[in-house]
Amino acid sequence: YDRLIAICWPLRYSTINTNLRMLLIIAGIWSLVVLLEIFPVIFAARLPYCSSREVQSCCCEHSPVYKLACTDTSFNRQLGTAKTLTALLGPLTFIIFTYAIVVVAVTRIASISQRWKAFHTCLTHLLLVLLYYMPVMVAYVLGNLRLIQNFDLYTAVLTVSVTIPPMLNPIIY
C-alpha cells in the first residue's frame, strides 16, 4: 500500500497516508487477525479431549491442538485450512494487485533512470515478500499433502519459515 501511494501519487503521499488513515488500517488488520484466530480457538475448545493433552508443536497452533480430540475433527481441519489460506493468500493477493498497478505506473515513466529508481524502491519489499511467503507456503503444502512424515522435520521447516524472514528484514532494508 505504501509503495503504491508513493509511486502512483507521490505529490499527494502525505495527504493520503495520514496518521488517522494508518491507524484505521492497522486497527482493521488487527481486527481481522483477531477474528481469524478466535473461531478456531472457540471450536477447538468445544472438542472433547480423551488422550494426551500434550501439544506436539513448538507453538500452540490450531492443527496440533484439534488433532488431540477424540471425535471427528473434519470441520476443524476445514476451518484451519480456510483460515490459513485466508491469512496467506489474502495479503499476497493484495500485494500482487498493488504491485501490478505500480508496474503499470512505472512503465509510463519516460526516463529509464527514474524507472529503475522506482523499481529499486520496490525490489527490497518484493524480496522480503518472497522470503516470507515461499517457505511458509512450501511448509504448508508439504504438511497438507503429508509429504513430510516426520513431525519434527515439519516443525523445523515451519519454525525456520517464520523465523528467518523477520531476521533478514533489517539486513535487507
Accessible surface in RSA format (square Angstrom, percent):
REM  Atomic radii and reference values for relative SASA: ProtOr
REM  Chains: A
REM  Algorithm: Lee & Richards
REM  Probe-radius: 1.40
REM  Slices: 20
REM RES _ NUM      All-atoms   Total-Side   Main-Chain    Non-polar    All polar
REM                ABS   REL    ABS   REL    ABS   REL    ABS   REL    ABS   REL
RES TYR A   1    77.28  36.1  53.05  30.2  24.23  63.1  49.62  37.3  27.66  34.1
RES ASP A   2    60.82  42.6  58.01  57.7   2.80   6.6  29.03  68.3  31.79  31.7
RES ARG A   3    45.35  19.0  45.25  23.1   0.09   0.2  11.98  16.4  33.36  20.2
RES LEU A   4    19.93  11.1  19.02  13.6   0.92   2.3  19.02  13.4   0.92   2.5
RES ILE A   5     8.90   5.1   8.90   6.6   0.00   0.0   8.90   6.4   0.00   0.0
RES ALA A   6    37.05  34.1  27.58  42.6   9.47  21.5  28.47  40.1   8.59  22.7
RES ILE A   7    30.87  17.6  12.45   9.3  18.42  44.4  16.29  11.7  14.58  39.6
RES CYS A   8    32.61  24.7   8.65   9.6  23.96  56.3   9.44  23.9  23.17  25.0
RES TRP A   9   104.08  41.8 100.21  48.5   3.86   9.1  80.14  42.7  23.94  38.8
RES PRO A  10    82.34  60.0  65.53  59.7  16.81  61.1  66.77  55.1  15.57  96.8
RES LEU A  11   174.25  97.0 144.57 103.4  29.67  74.6 147.68 103.7  26.56  71.5
RES ARG A  12   136.52  57.3 135.76  69.2   0.75   1.8  52.48  71.7  84.04  50.9
RES TYR A  13    76.18  35.6  75.95  43.2   0.23   0.6  54.62  41.0  21.56  26.6
RES SER A  14    87.06  73.6  70.04  93.5  17.02  39.2  48.68 103.7  38.38  53.8
RES THR A  15    96.03  68.3  79.01  80.1  17.02  40.6  77.43 104.0  18.59  28.1
RES ILE A  16    21.51  12.2  20.96  15.6   0.55   1.3  21.51  15.5   0.00   0.0
RES ASN A  17    21.31  14.7   4.68   4.5  16.64  40.1   3.81   9.2  17.50  16.9
RES THR A  18    55.00  39.1  49.95  50.6   5.05  12.0  48.49  65.1   6.52   9.8
RES ASN A  19   136.81  94.3 126.47 122.2  10.33  24.9  33.83  81.4 102.98  99.5
RES LEU A  20   118.15  65.8 112.32  80.4   5.83  14.7 115.45  81.1   2.70   7.3
RES ARG A  21   106.32  44.6 104.67  53.4   1.64   3.9  19.79  27.1  86.52  52.4
RES MET A  22    57.52  29.8  57.46  38.0   0.06   0.1  28.11  23.9  29.41  39.0
RES LEU A  23   112.57  62.7 110.32  78.9   2.25   5.6 111.82  78.5   0.75   2.0
RES LEU A  24   110.86  61.7 102.80  73.5   8.05  20.2 103.13  72.4   7.73  20.8
RES ILE A  25    61.58  35.0  54.35  40.5   7.24  17.4  60.69  43.7   0.90   2.4
RES ILE A  26    94.41  53.7  93.56  69.7   0.85   2.0  94.41  68.0   0.00   0.0
RES ALA A  27    49.51  45.5  42.18  65.1   7.33  16.7  49.19  69.3   0.32   0.9
RES GLY A  28    39.85  49.1   0.00   N/A  39.85  49.1  33.95  93.2   5.89  13.2
RES ILE A  29    99.39  56.6  98.34  73.3   1.05   2.5  99.39  71.6   0.00   0.0
RES TRP A  30   164.57  66.0 164.23  79.5   0.34   0.8 141.49  75.4  23.09  37.5
RES SER A  31    62.34  52.7  55.08  73.5   7.26  16.7  33.11  70.5  29.24  41.0
RES LEU A  32    97.25  54.2  95.42  68.3   1.83   4.6  96.74  67.9   0.51   1.4
RES VAL A  33    65.03  42.8  64.72  58.6   0.30   0.7  65.03  56.5   0.00   0.0
RES VAL A  34    80.07  52.7  76.77  69.5   3.30   7.9  79.66  69.2   0.41   1.1
RES LEU A  35    98.88  55.1  97.63  69.8   1.25   3.1  97.89  68.7   0.99   2.7
RES LEU A  36    36.51  20.3  31.99  22.9   4.52  11.4  34.95  24.5   1.56   4.2
RES GLU A  37    77.39  44.4  77.39  58.5   0.00   0.0  34.88  67.5  42.51  34.7
RES ILE A  38    76.21  43.4  72.63  54.1   3.58   8.6  76.10  54.8   0.12   0.3
RES PHE A  39   100.56  50.3 100.56  62.3   0.00   0.0 100.56  61.0   0.00   0.0
RES PRO A  40     2.94   2.1   2.94   2.7   0.00   0.0   2.94   2.4   0.00   0.0
RES VAL A  41    96.08  63.2  92.06  83.3   4.01   9.7  95.15  82.7   0.92   2.5
RES ILE A  42    67.47  38.4  63.70  47.5   3.77   9.1  67.11  48.3   0.36   1.0
RES PHE A  43    60.58  30.3  58.44  36.2   2.15   5.6  58.49  35.5   2.09   6.0
RES ALA A  44     8.22   7.6   7.75  12.0   0.47   1.1   7.96  11.2   0.26   0.7
RES ALA A  45    80.05  73.6  44.15  68.1  35.90  81.7  54.96  77.4  25.09  66.5
RES ARG A  46   176.98  74.3 143.70  73.3  33.28  79.2  57.74  78.9 119.24  72.3
RES LEU A  47    25.57  14.2  17.78  12.7   7.79  19.6  18.17  12.8   7.41  19.9
RES PRO A  48    71.04  51.8  61.63  56.2   9.41  34.2  70.97  58.6   0.07   0.4
RES TYR A  49    48.86  22.8  30.34  17.3  18.52  48.2  29.77  22.4  19.10  23.5
RES CYS A  50    93.78  70.9  55.86  62.3  37.92  89.1  31.97  81.0  61.80  66.6
RES SER A  51    79.52  67.2  57.49  76.7  22.03  50.8  54.07 115.2  25.45  35.7
RES SER A  52    63.52  53.7  47.79  63.8  15.72  36.2  50.46 107.5  13.06  18.3
RES ARG A  53   180.46  75.8 154.04  78.5  26.42  62.9  61.86  84.5 118.60  71.9
RES GLU A  54   114.69  65.8 105.26  79.6   9.44  22.5  39.31  76.0  75.38  61.5
RES VAL A  55    46.28  30.5  28.67  26.0  17.61  42.4  28.67  24.9  17.61  47.8
RES GLN A  56   102.59  57.4  96.65  70.6   5.95  14.2  44.29  94.3  58.31  44.2
RES SER A  57    29.59  25.0   2.24   3.0  27.35  63.0   4.66   9.9  24.93  34.9
RES CYS A  58    85.14  64.4  41.48  46.3  43.67 102.6  41.84 106.0  43.30  46.7
RES CYS A  59    63.47  48.0  55.82  62.3   7.65  18.0  36.53  92.5  26.94  29.0
RES CYS A  60   104.03  78.7  69.68  77.7  34.35  80.7  36.03  91.3  68.00  73.3
RES GLU A  61    56.74  32.6  49.30  37.3   7.44  17.7  33.30  64.4  23.44  19.1
RES HIS A  62    24.45  13.4  11.95   8.3  12.51  32.0  17.77  18.3   6.68   7.8
RES SER A  63    39.97  33.8  38.45  51.3   1.52   3.5  30.64  65.2   9.33  13.1
RES PRO A  64    15.30  11.2   9.25   8.4   6.05  22.0  13.19  10.9   2.12  13.2
RES VAL A  65    30.66  20.2  30.66  27.8   0.00   0.0  30.66  26.6   0.00   0.0
RES TYR A  66     9.46   4.4   9.44   5.4   0.02   0.0   4.34   3.3   5.12   6.3
RES LYS A  67   121.11  59.1  93.05  57.1  28.06  66.8  58.10  52.3  63.00  67.1
RES LEU A  68    32.95  18.3  28.73  20.6   4.21  10.6  31.29  22.0   1.65   4.5
RES ALA A  69    15.32  14.1   0.00   0.0  15.32  34.9   0.00   0.0  15.32  40.6
RES CYS A  70    63.19  47.8  27.19  30.3  36.00  84.6  34.07  86.3  29.12  31.4
RES THR A  71    64.52  45.9  39.75  40.3  24.77  59.0  22.98  30.9  41.54  62.8
RES ASP A  72   114.82  80.4  88.10  87.7  26.73  63.2  44.92 105.7  69.90  69.7
RES THR A  73    28.01  19.9  25.32  25.7   2.69   6.4   2.21   3.0  25.80  39.0
RES SER A  74    56.19  47.5  50.03  66.8   6.16  14.2  37.27  79.4  18.92  26.5
RES PHE A  75   108.92  54.5 106.87  66.2   2.05   5.3 108.05  65.5   0.88   2.5
RES ASN A  76     5.59   3.9   5.59   5.4   0.00   0.0   0.00   0.0   5.59   5.4
RES ARG A  77    83.41  35.0  82.41  42.0   1.00   2.4  33.63  46.0  49.78  30.2
RES GLN A  78   120.71  67.5 113.35  82.8   7.36  17.5  42.44  90.3  78.27  59.4
RES LEU A  79    38.80  21.6  34.69  24.8   4.11  10.3  38.40  27.0   0.41   1.1
RES GLY A  80    10.73  13.2   0.00   N/A  10.73  13.2  10.58  29.0   0.15   0.3
RES THR A  81    42.94  30.5  40.13  40.7   2.81   6.7  31.71  42.6  11.23  17.0
RES ALA A  82    53.91  49.6  46.60  71.9   7.31  16.6  53.00  74.6   0.91   2.4
RES LYS A  83    33.76  16.5  30.50  18.7   3.26   7.8   9.34   8.4  24.43  26.0
RES THR A  84    36.49  26.0  33.81  34.3   2.68   6.4  18.58  25.0  17.91  27.1
RES LEU A  85    72.39  40.3  71.47  51.1   0.92   2.3  71.81  50.4   0.58   1.6
RES THR A  86    66.52  47.3  56.98  57.8   9.53  22.7  40.19  54.0  26.33  39.8
RES ALA A  87    48.70  44.8  35.26  54.4  13.44  30.6  39.28  55.3   9.42  25.0
RES LEU A  88    11.51   6.4  11.51   8.2   0.00   0.0  11.51   8.1   0.00   0.0
RES LEU A  89    71.67  39.9  71.36  51.1   0.31   0.8  71.62  50.3   0.05   0.1
RES GLY A  90    37.37  46.1   0.00   N/A  37.37  46.1  30.74  84.4   6.62  14.8
RES PRO A  91    61.12  44.5  54.60  49.8   6.52  23.7  60.71  50.1   0.41   2.5
RES LEU A  92    30.75  17.1  30.75  22.0   0.00   0.0  30.75  21.6   0.00   0.0
RES THR A  93    86.96  61.9  84.28  85.4   2.68   6.4  65.55  88.0  21.42  32.4
RES PHE A  94   100.50  50.3  96.09  59.5   4.41  11.5 100.06  60.7   0.44   1.3
RES ILE A  95    29.82  17.0  29.60  22.1   0.22   0.5  29.82  21.5   0.00   0.0
RES ILE A  96   107.20  61.0 103.27  76.9   3.93   9.5 106.00  76.3   1.20   3.2
RES PHE A  97   124.60  62.3 120.90  74.9   3.70   9.6 124.50  75.5   0.10   0.3
RES THR A  98     7.12   5.1   7.12   7.2   0.00   0.0   3.18   4.3   3.94   6.0
RES TYR A  99    19.38   9.0  19.16  10.9   0.22   0.6  19.36  14.5   0.03   0.0
RES ALA A 100    53.15  48.9  43.56  67.2   9.59  21.8  51.68  72.8   1.48   3.9
RES ILE A 101    62.43  35.5  59.52  44.3   2.91   7.0  61.86  44.5   0.58   1.6
RES VAL A 102     1.96   1.3   1.96   1.8   0.00   0.0   1.96   1.7   0.00   0.0
RES VAL A 103    67.64  44.5  67.64  61.2   0.00   0.0  67.64  58.8   0.00   0.0
RES VAL A 104    75.42  49.6  74.18  67.2   1.24   3.0  75.42  65.5   0.00   0.0
RES ALA A 105    26.36  24.2  18.62  28.7   7.74  17.6  21.06  29.7   5.30  14.0
RES VAL A 106     0.08   0.1   0.08   0.1   0.00   0.0   0.08   0.1   0.00   0.0
RES THR A 107    76.64  54.5  61.23  62.1  15.42  36.7  49.80  66.9  26.85  40.6
RES ARG A 108   191.68  80.5 158.27  80.7  33.41  79.5  62.80  85.8 128.87  78.1
RES ILE A 109    48.47  27.6  42.38  31.6   6.10  14.7  48.16  34.7   0.32   0.9
RES ALA A 110    96.59  88.8  67.70 104.5  28.89  65.7  75.91 106.9  20.68  54.8
RES SER A 111    42.02  35.5  32.67  43.6   9.35  21.5  31.95  68.0  10.07  14.1
RES ILE A 112   135.02  76.8 130.51  97.2   4.51  10.9 130.51  94.0   4.51  12.2
RES SER A 113    82.38  69.6  68.64  91.6  13.74  31.7  54.77 116.6  27.61  38.7
RES GLN A 114   104.40  58.4 100.52  73.5   3.88   9.2  27.28  58.1  77.13  58.5
RES ARG A 115    78.82  33.1  78.82  40.2   0.00   0.0  12.75  17.4  66.08  40.0
RES TRP A 116   154.93  62.2 152.93  74.0   1.99   4.7 131.89  70.3  23.04  37.4
RES LYS A 117   151.63  74.0 148.05  90.8   3.58   8.5  94.90  85.4  56.73  60.4
RES ALA A 118    12.14  11.2   7.20  11.1   4.94  11.2  11.70  16.5   0.43   1.2
RES PHE A 119    71.66  35.8  69.15  42.8   2.51   6.5  69.45  42.1   2.21   6.3
RES HIS A 120    97.48  53.3  95.96  66.7   1.52   3.9  50.59  52.1  46.88  54.6
RES THR A 121    61.00  43.4  50.41  51.1  10.59  25.2  40.73  54.7  20.27  30.6
RES CYS A 122     2.47   1.9   2.47   2.7   0.00   0.0   2.46   6.2   0.00   0.0
RES LEU A 123    94.47  52.6  94.15  67.4   0.31   0.8  94.46  66.3   0.00   0.0
RES THR A 124    36.76  26.1  35.88  36.4   0.88   2.1  31.43  42.2   5.33   8.1
RES HIS A 125    46.89  25.6  46.89  32.6   0.00   0.0  23.46  24.2  23.43  27.3
RES LEU A 126    62.75  34.9  62.73  44.9   0.01   0.0  62.73  44.1   0.01   0.0
RES LEU A 127    82.93  46.2  80.54  57.6   2.39   6.0  82.07  57.6   0.86   2.3
RES LEU A 128    19.16  10.7  16.39  11.7   2.78   7.0  16.68  11.7   2.48   6.7
RES VAL A 129    16.18  10.6  12.82  11.6   3.36   8.1  16.12  14.0   0.07   0.2
RES LEU A 130   101.24  56.4  99.98  71.5   1.26   3.2 100.28  70.4   0.96   2.6
RES LEU A 131    53.11  29.6  50.57  36.2   2.54   6.4  52.88  37.1   0.23   0.6
RES TYR A 132    81.32  38.0  81.32  46.3   0.00   0.0  49.35  37.1  31.97  39.4
RES TYR A 133    16.38   7.6  16.38   9.3   0.00   0.0   8.52   6.4   7.86   9.7
RES MET A 134   102.78  53.2 102.73  68.0   0.05   0.1  86.56  73.6  16.22  21.5
RES PRO A 135    45.81  33.4  38.11  34.7   7.70  28.0  45.45  37.5   0.36   2.2
RES VAL A 136    12.83   8.4  12.83  11.6   0.00   0.0  12.83  11.1   0.00   0.0
RES MET A 137    47.70  24.7  47.34  31.3   0.36   0.9  35.77  30.4  11.93  15.8
RES VAL A 138    71.85  47.3  69.59  63.0   2.26   5.5  71.66  62.3   0.19   0.5
RES ALA A 139     0.00   0.0   0.00   0.0   0.00   0.0   0.00   0.0   0.00   0.0
RES TYR A 140    36.71  17.1  35.30  20.1   1.41   3.7  36.08  27.1   0.63   0.8
RES VAL A 141    72.27  47.6  70.71  64.0   1.56   3.8  72.27  62.8   0.00   0.0
RES LEU A 142    47.23  26.3  47.23  33.8   0.00   0.0  47.23  33.2   0.00   0.0
RES GLY A 143    21.33  26.3   0.00   N/A  21.33  26.3   9.90  27.2  11.42  25.6
RES ASN A 144    50.61  34.9  40.53  39.2  10.08  24.3  10.37  25.0  40.23  38.9
RES LEU A 145   113.99  63.5  92.55  66.2  21.44  53.9  96.83  68.0  17.16  46.2
RES ARG A 146   126.54  53.1 120.34  61.3   6.20  14.8  59.60  81.5  66.94  40.6
RES LEU A 147   115.80  64.5  85.58  61.2  30.22  76.0  88.27  62.0  27.53  74.1
RES ILE A 148    27.32  15.5  11.38   8.5  15.94  38.4  14.21  10.2  13.11  35.6
RES GLN A 149   149.77  83.7 118.25  86.4  31.52  75.1  63.17 134.5  86.59  65.7
RES ASN A 150    87.11  60.1  76.34  73.8  10.77  25.9  27.96  67.3  59.15  57.2
RES PHE A 151    79.60  39.8  73.33  45.4   6.27  16.3  75.41  45.7   4.19  12.0
RES ASP A 152   111.06  77.8 104.17 103.7   6.89  16.3  29.32  69.0  81.75  81.5
RES LEU A 153    95.22  53.0  90.60  64.8   4.62  11.6  94.60  66.4   0.62   1.7
RES TYR A 154    46.71  21.8  46.71  26.6   0.00   0.0  28.08  21.1  18.63  23.0
RES THR A 155    26.88  19.1  25.63  26.0   1.25   3.0  24.72  33.2   2.16   3.3
RES ALA A 156    49.57  45.6  41.95  64.7   7.62  17.3  49.46  69.6   0.11   0.3
RES VAL A 157    43.81  28.8  39.06  35.4   4.75  11.4  42.86  37.2   0.94   2.6
RES LEU A 158    32.96  18.4  32.96  23.6   0.00   0.0  32.96  23.1   0.00   0.0
RES THR A 159    53.71  38.2  51.40  52.1   2.31   5.5  51.54  69.2   2.17   3.3
RES VAL A 160    84.35  55.5  83.40  75.5   0.94   2.3  84.20  73.2   0.15   0.4
RES SER A 161     1.68   1.4   0.80   1.1   0.88   2.0   1.65   3.5   0.03   0.0
RES VAL A 162    70.07  46.1  57.31  51.9  12.76  30.7  57.33  49.8  12.74  34.6
RES THR A 163    56.38  40.1  51.91  52.6   4.47  10.7  45.94  61.7  10.44  15.8
RES ILE A 164    68.96  39.2  68.96  51.4   0.00   0.0  68.96  49.7   0.00   0.0
RES PRO A 165     7.76   5.7   6.20   5.7   1.56   5.7   6.75   5.6   1.01   6.3
RES PRO A 166    73.37  53.5  60.97  55.6  12.40  45.1  64.77  53.5   8.60  53.4
RES MET A 167   114.08  59.1  99.88  66.1  14.20  33.8  94.06  80.0  20.02  26.5
RES LEU A 168    54.39  30.3  54.39  38.9   0.00   0.0  54.39  38.2   0.00   0.0
RES ASN A 169    59.93  41.3  59.93  57.9   0.00   0.0   5.80  14.0  54.13  52.3
RES PRO A 170   101.21  73.8  74.69  68.1  26.51  96.4  84.23  69.5  16.98 105.5
RES ILE A 171   136.62  77.7 108.51  80.8  28.11  67.8 115.29  83.0  21.33  57.9
RES ILE A 172    38.55  21.9  18.50  13.8  20.05  48.3  24.00  17.3  14.55  39.5
RES TYR A 173   127.75  59.6  72.74  41.4  55.01 143.1  77.84  58.5  49.91  61.5
END  Absolute sums over single chains surface
CHAIN  1 A    11667.1      10166.4       1500.7       8394.6       3272.4
END  Absolute sums over all chains
TOTAL         11667.1      10166.4       1500.7       8394.6       3272.4
